């Protein structure tokens, strides 16, 4: 039973191949706060037990990175292509909306843990409207009503509490992460309603559908991303992930770029 729960703890919406997180990170390339004036308080107080830019697990990370790439090339990508061929686009959009609706429960819990009560009310409104009028989330009714989604996870809550990100870490199947966010995955598992289904086959079926459906959204982007990486995909993914997290942690308002020398 303990092993089974441990395995289920990895069921998370970020169970996606490296190529997907590469895309997400590349969409939010932001500068770091290296040029802040002396005495300026940081946006997030942190427990600095290791440099933010350090990669002490480099060898391990490279091995896992290669494993994830092979898994994507030989399993996930071909499966996603087959899924696209047999599944109409409107149905794929509906499936995506359903999984996003499940994620609203995770966002709501973390809103409360961060004392973001206004954001909690918005996410609660999204979940209620999409679960009822939107037929269990198949249709995103909330966004046209002005209730826009905003990602939240327990890793972001830990950052709010002052926990530093720690070293960069590549997880099997899950892809880019860090020590703090890896711990956050376990907490987020308890907030997703699909993990409380009685039938384990249904749980794993939904997880597989989510992974394949997510991968299918980026089938046309993989080659472009590899070209952007310039032959060094590992470093590109690492920096893209870090900058994506900085964007999320700063609530979309990153610090200004450092002054030119």
Buried (B, 14 or more C-beta within 10 A) or exposed (E): EEEEEEEBBBBBBBBBBBBBBBBBBBEBEBEBBEBBEEEEEEBBEBEEEBEBEEBEBBEEBEEBBBBBBEBBEEBBBEBBEEBBEEBEEEEBBBBBBBBBBBBBBBBBBBBEBBEBEEBBEBBBBBBBBBBEEBEEBBBBBBBEEEBEBBEBBBBBBBBBEEBBBBBBBBBEBBBBBBBBBBBBBBBBBEBBEBBEEEEEEEBBEBBEBBBBBBBBBBBEBBEEBBEBBEEEBBEBBBBBBBBBBBBBBBEEEBBEEEEEE
